[in-house]
Amino acid sequence: AGVLPQVTCPVLAIHGIHDEYGSTVHPEMIGKLSRGPSHVKILPDTYHVPHRERPELIVSLASEFLASLSP
């Protein structure tokens, strides 16, 4: 958590609910403590590698996130 308050750029934190190596606490902490615009997406039916497991969804989420940043 030490450096997260220094993060001021936009952050999209994506996490699979069934990730066997990490918990949802991690992306939630990133969203809460970073100072820039942030979105946290916890994906159902997804494990440790969301971009491989659900590539179409990840592209859609990233596109929506980037569009939300446009003036």
Legacy VTK file of the C-alpha trace (Angstrom):
# vtk DataFile Version 3.0
C-alpha trace
ASCII
DATASET POLYDATA
POINTS 71 float
0.000 0.000 0.000
2.990 2.276 0.497
3.269 3.607 -3.066
-0.372 3.344 -4.139
-1.251 6.874 -2.974
1.475 8.111 -5.332
-0.310 6.593 -8.344
-2.223 9.390 -10.048
-2.731 7.888 -13.500
-5.922 6.046 -14.473
-6.043 2.451 -13.221
-8.174 -0.475 -14.345
-7.717 -3.353 -11.884
-9.097 -6.639 -13.228
-9.195 -9.750 -11.072
-10.687 -13.221 -11.428
-12.860 -14.193 -8.464
-11.364 -17.712 -8.486
-7.718 -16.555 -8.666
-5.767 -19.190 -6.783
-2.777 -16.882 -6.208
-4.396 -13.669 -4.980
-7.518 -12.372 -3.339
-9.977 -9.645 -4.242
-8.431 -7.579 -1.455
-5.555 -6.681 -3.792
-7.501 -5.011 -6.624
-9.897 -3.440 -4.121
-6.919 -1.901 -2.305
-5.527 -0.617 -5.596
-8.856 1.034 -6.407
-9.222 2.517 -2.951
-5.692 3.815 -2.395
-4.628 5.035 -5.845
-5.410 8.709 -6.388
-6.216 8.732 -10.092
-9.457 7.582 -11.647
-9.802 3.878 -10.946
-12.166 1.064 -11.766
-12.077 -2.375 -10.152
-13.604 -5.300 -12.007
-13.934 -8.641 -10.228
-14.806 -11.223 -12.855
-16.975 -14.259 -12.105
-15.953 -17.627 -13.562
-12.390 -16.353 -13.972
-9.128 -17.467 -12.390
-5.571 -16.070 -12.439
-5.172 -15.053 -16.084
-8.266 -13.094 -17.151
-6.733 -11.837 -20.403
-6.216 -15.432 -21.563
-9.394 -16.879 -20.099
-11.784 -14.154 -21.300
-9.977 -12.056 -23.925
-13.116 -10.578 -25.504
-14.394 -9.390 -22.134
-11.028 -7.866 -21.231
-10.905 -5.946 -24.516
-14.441 -4.711 -23.892
-13.673 -3.644 -20.307
-10.470 -1.895 -21.376
-12.258 -0.112 -24.234
-15.041 1.079 -21.921
-12.498 2.224 -19.339
-10.484 4.184 -21.888
-13.636 5.724 -23.356
-14.671 6.866 -19.883
-11.453 8.876 -19.670
-12.070 10.805 -22.886
-13.100 14.439 -22.472
LINES 1 72
71 0 1 2 3 4 5 6 7 8 9 10 11 12 13 14 15 16 17 18 19 20 21 22 23 24 25 26 27 28 29 30 31 32 33 34 35 36 37 38 39 40 41 42 43 44 45 46 47 48 49 50 51 52 53 54 55 56 57 58 59 60 61 62 63 64 65 66 67 68 69 70
